[in-house]
Amino acid sequence: MKIPTLKIGRRLLLAFGIQILFLAAIAGYALNRMQVLEHHVTEIAAVNQREFASASEMRNEVSERFLLVEQMATQRLPLHEQDQPSALDVADQRYLNSEAALRDSFSQSGSTSPEELLALNQAAQLHDDVSRMTAVLLQQLRGGDVASARTLQQEQLFPLLRRWRDVLLRLERIQLDQNTEVVDHTSRLVAQAHWTMLVVAAFALLVSASLAWSITSSITRPLNHLLKSIAGQASEMPAAVQPQFD
């Protein structure tokens, strides 16, 4: 009598191999998504932090200039030697260095908003206006016209400095708002990755269930065939051989 054998070893290996490959693909996809997300967030955060630092330095230099201009009319400062840089010159050079760094960052990022460019250009224009007005103020002070210098300081120079500072504050707020957008965008990406992984995991469960059903069928079909063969052979046995019960 030929008895069917259970040839399921290769199927089991194939099924488990497919499962392992599928899970490895899921893990690779998740790792890739996390790496892309981390790189994206790190790069944007670094750019925003650098631009915010430059804008803050520019605003600090404007505040320093505000104090120096205030001292100029009250104490007739600075009356420096021609071959020595004044405190205003030093503050102005630091401001220009920060402005150059910010413009360079804008050109490299390639994603500068129109609001950022507008604020930076307005700050540059106010820098020129304040520089010209400060030169006039120094000329009046050196000429001994302190009254006119104080009038110029209060009515024209201080309002320009306040406008200048407000523009730079707006530029700082733009950077802070962009940082907030980065956080929100990151949260959306994390949520998207989370739901994507849930969908993939659900699909993996379906595939696993399908493989389990296939394995179960591979086992039960030969067993059923074997049982039917045994039952058929038992029914064909002679009556004398079959057990008798009184």
Secondary structure, DSSP 4 states (H G I P E B T S, - for coil): --------HHHHHHHHHHHHHHHHHHHHHHHHHHHHHHHHHHHHHHHHHHHHHHHHHHHHHHHHHHHHHHHHHHH------TTS--HHHHHHHHHHHHHHHHHHHHHHHS---HHHHHHHHHHHHHHHHHHHHHHHHHHHHHTT-HHHHHHHIIIIIHHHHHHHHHHHHHHHHHHHHHHHHHHHHHHHHHHHHHHHHHHHHHHHHHHHHHHHHHHHHHHHHHHHHHHHHHHHHHHTS-TTTS----
